[in-house]
Amino acid sequence: MCWTELSLARGVSRMRPRDGMGKGCRVVLLLLCAGVLVTGCSAAAQIRAGMQAESAYQEGLRLYRAKDYVRAVASFQQALALQPDHDDAEALLARSNYYIGNYADATRHFRQVLVRKPNWEGLHNGLGWSRYRVARYHLALESFRQALALDARFRDAGVGYAYSLFELGRYAEAQPQLERLTREGEGGAFQSPLSDVEDVRSRYAWTLFYLGDYDKARQQFTKGIAARPGWSGLHNGLGWTLLRLGDKAQARQSFERAVQLNPDFLDAKDGLAQIRP
């Protein structure tokens, strides 16, 4: 019995019909009080559910910040079961599913909360990356495009947009995007390099390679190797670039270094096979 029910019950027990009030009037009054009683209890139940949903959300948020995404999923699901329109809970449920590799669930929840929050650029970006991870590049491209329409300076969406163009083989369109992102990510006198710049540079270097701009590709692969000398993919890319430039001796060294770092690197082994007689 809720507090509203108790207070209303006491009120009804004190009511007495005025002289001359018929039985029908008393029934009407009782029915009216019953309606108020049900409404009050329903409101109280909704308040309790909202409080429980917020508690579950806060626990999910704590787990999310601790990068315990599996347990965070369960808490966010509980919050949504109690309050289906809890936008923050559904957004973080989508992100948690993304981080544990459940891209289908991530996509579904990003799409559902976007129905209610269509101008939330982070949701479009999250949907884009969820689609990108399952190779749905055309759809990912559109999601990143919508995120950038809301915030043109959204770097993560810009990276996703350029990567999607690359995966679709649209290198001429990807090239200026990747060039700008690489330049901006390198930092300067008053700004440290961004954490994603070498990943972006690698994609930029391969884009130059596929466009046949081998001199610039060599420059970018060389810069990348200076920053990450243990990345076998960069040595492999430099090997193929040098091979296109006719420098077989240096290409061989690059391929050998790639295989040394990654003995199962078939693409680098194919490069060596093209050099060896």
C-alpha positions in Angstrom: 0.0 0.0 0.0 1.6 3.3 -1.1 1.6 6.5 1.0 -1.1 8.0 -1.3 -3.3 5.1 -0.7 -3.0 5.4 3.0 -3.8 9.1 3.1 -6.8 8.7 0.7 -8.1 5.7 2.7 -8.1 7.8 5.9 -9.9 10.6 4.1 -12.6 8.2 2.8 -13.1 6.7 6.2 -13.9 10.2 7.7 -16.4 11.1 5.0 -20.0 11.1 5.9 -22.9 11.8 3.5 -24.8 14.9 4.2 -28.4 14.5 5.4 -30.5 13.6 2.4 -27.6 12.3 0.3 -28.8 9.2 -1.4 -27.0 5.9 -1.9 -26.2 6.7 -5.5 -24.2 9.9 -4.5 -22.2 7.9 -2.0 -21.3 5.3 -4.7 -20.2 8.2 -7.0 -18.0 9.7 -4.3 -16.4 6.3 -3.6 -15.7 5.7 -7.3 -14.1 9.2 -7.6 -11.9 8.5 -4.6 -10.9 5.2 -6.0 -9.9 6.9 -9.3 -7.7 9.3 -7.4 -6.3 6.4 -5.4 -5.2 4.5 -8.6 -3.8 7.6 -10.2 -1.8 8.4 -7.1 -0.4 4.9 -6.7 0.5 4.9 -10.4 2.4 8.1 -10.1 4.2 6.8 -7.0 5.2 3.6 -8.9 6.5 5.7 -11.7 8.6 7.7 -9.3 10.0 4.6 -7.7 10.8 3.1 -11.2 12.6 6.3 -12.2 14.7 6.3 -9.0 15.6 2.7 -9.5 16.4 3.4 -13.2 18.7 6.2 -12.2 20.4 4.0 -9.6 21.0 1.3 -12.2 22.3 4.0 -14.7 24.8 5.4 -12.1 26.1 1.9 -11.4 26.5 1.3 -15.2 28.3 4.7 -15.5 30.7 3.7 -12.7 31.4 0.4 -14.5 31.7 2.1 -17.9 34.3 4.5 -16.5 36.2 1.6 -15.1 36.1 0.0 -18.5 34.1 -3.0 -17.2 31.9 -2.9 -20.2 30.3 -6.4 -19.8 28.9 -5.6 -16.4 28.0 -2.1 -17.5 25.8 -3.6 -20.2 23.8 -5.4 -17.6 23.3 -2.2 -15.5 22.3 -0.1 -18.5 19.8 -2.8 -19.6 18.3 -2.8 -16.1 17.9 1.0 -16.3 16.2 0.8 -19.7 13.8 -1.9 -18.5 12.7 0.5 -15.8 12.7 3.6 -18.0 12.8 2.8 -21.7 13.4 6.5 -22.7 16.5 6.9 -20.6 18.7 8.4 -23.4 22.0 8.5 -21.6 21.6 4.8 -20.5 20.8 3.7 -24.0 23.7 5.7 -25.5 26.2 4.2 -23.1 24.7 0.8 -23.6 25.4 1.2 -27.3 29.0 2.3 -26.5 29.6 -0.6 -24.1 28.4 -3.1 -26.7 30.7 -1.5 -29.2 33.7 -1.8 -26.9 33.1 -5.5 -26.3 32.6 -6.2 -30.0 28.8 -6.6 -30.1 28.5 -4.4 -33.1 25.0 -5.5 -34.0 23.6 -4.6 -30.6 25.6 -1.4 -30.6 24.1 -0.5 -34.0 20.5 -1.3 -32.8 20.8 0.9 -29.7 22.5 3.8 -31.4 19.7 3.8 -34.0 17.0 3.6 -31.3 18.3 6.5 -29.2 18.8 8.6 -32.4 15.1 8.4 -33.0 14.7 10.5 -29.8 17.9 12.5 -30.1 18.6 13.1 -33.9 20.9 16.1 -33.3 23.3 14.3 -31.0 26.5 14.1 -33.2 28.2 11.6 -30.9 25.4 9.1 -31.6 25.8 9.4 -35.4 29.6 8.9 -34.9 29.1 5.8 -32.7 26.7 4.4 -35.3 29.2 5.1 -38.0 32.0 3.2 -36.2 29.6 0.3 -35.4 28.8 0.0 -39.1 32.4 0.4 -40.1 33.5 -2.5 -37.9 31.2 -4.9 -39.8 32.4 -3.6 -43.2 29.1 -1.7 -44.0 31.1 1.2 -45.3 28.4 2.9 -47.3 26.2 3.1 -44.3 29.1 4.1 -42.1 29.9 6.9 -44.5 26.4 8.4 -44.2 26.5 8.2 -40.4 29.8 10.0 -40.3 28.5 12.6 -42.8 25.6 13.4 -40.5 27.9 13.7 -37.5 30.1 16.2 -39.4 27.0 18.1 -40.5 26.3 18.8 -36.8 29.9 19.5 -35.9 32.4 20.0 -38.8 35.3 19.9 -36.3 34.5 16.5 -34.9 37.8 14.8 -35.6 36.8 11.2 -34.8 33.9 11.5 -37.2 36.3 13.0 -39.8 38.6 10.1 -39.4 35.8 7.6 -39.8 34.6 9.5 -42.9 38.0 9.3 -44.5 38.6 5.7 -43.5 35.2 4.7 -45.0 36.1 6.5 -48.3 39.4 4.5 -48.3 37.8 1.2 -47.7 35.4 1.9 -50.6 38.3 2.5 -52.8 37.5 6.2 -53.2 41.1 7.2 -52.8 41.0 10.6 -54.6 38.2 11.7 -52.2 40.0 10.3 -49.1 43.3 11.9 -49.9 42.6 15.5 -49.0 40.7 14.5 -45.9 43.6 12.3 -44.7 46.2 14.9 -45.5 44.4 17.5 -43.4 43.9 15.1 -40.5 47.5 14.0 -40.6 48.7 17.6 -40.6 46.4 18.7 -37.8 47.3 15.6 -35.8 51.1 16.3 -35.9 50.7 19.2 -33.5 53.2 22.0 -33.5 55.2 24.3 -31.2 52.4 24.6 -28.7 50.5 21.4 -29.3 51.6 17.8 -28.8 50.8 15.2 -31.5 47.4 13.6 -31.2 47.2 10.0 -30.2 45.7 8.9 -33.5 48.0 10.7 -35.9 50.2 7.7 -36.8 47.2 5.5 -37.6 45.9 8.3 -39.8 49.3 8.8 -41.4 49.5 5.1 -42.3 46.1 5.3 -44.1 47.3 8.5 -45.8 50.5 6.9 -47.0 48.6 3.9 -48.5 46.2 6.3 -50.2 49.1 8.1 -51.8 50.5 4.7 -52.9 47.2 3.7 -54.5 47.0 7.0 -56.3 50.5 6.5 -57.6 52.2 9.3 -55.7 55.1 7.2 -54.6 57.5 10.0 -53.5 55.0 11.4 -51.1 54.0 7.9 -50.0 57.6 7.1 -49.2 57.9 10.3 -47.1 54.8 9.4 -45.1 55.8 5.8 -44.5 59.3 6.9 -43.4 57.8 9.4 -41.0 55.5 6.7 -39.6 58.4 4.3 -39.1 60.4 7.0 -37.2 57.5 7.3 -34.8 56.6 3.6 -34.6 59.6 1.5 -35.7 58.0 -1.7 -34.5 54.9 -1.5 -36.8 55.4 -4.2 -39.5 52.7 -2.7 -41.7 54.7 0.5 -42.2 57.8 -1.4 -43.2 55.7 -3.4 -45.7 54.2 -0.3 -47.1 57.6 1.3 -47.5 58.8 -1.8 -49.2 56.1 -1.8 -51.8 56.6 1.9 -52.4 60.4 1.5 -52.9 59.7 -1.4 -55.2 57.5 0.9 -57.4 60.3 3.5 -57.4 62.7 0.9 -58.6 64.9 0.7 -55.5 64.9 -3.1 -55.0 67.8 -3.1 -52.5 66.0 -0.8 -50.1 62.7 -2.5 -50.8 64.2 -5.9 -49.8 65.4 -4.5 -46.5 62.0 -3.1 -45.7 60.2 -6.4 -46.5 62.7 -8.3 -44.5 62.2 -6.0 -41.5 58.4 -6.5 -41.8 58.8 -10.2 -41.8 61.2 -10.1 -38.9 58.6 -8.2 -36.9 55.7 -10.4 -38.2 56.9 -13.8 -39.4 53.4 -14.6 -40.8 53.2 -11.4 -42.9 52.2 -12.8 -46.3 52.1 -9.5 -48.1 55.7 -8.7 -47.2 56.7 -12.2 -48.2 55.0 -11.7 -51.6 57.1 -8.5 -51.9 60.3 -10.4 -51.2 59.3 -13.1 -53.8 59.0 -10.4 -56.5 62.6 -9.2 -55.8 64.4 -12.5 -55.4 65.4 -14.3 -58.6 
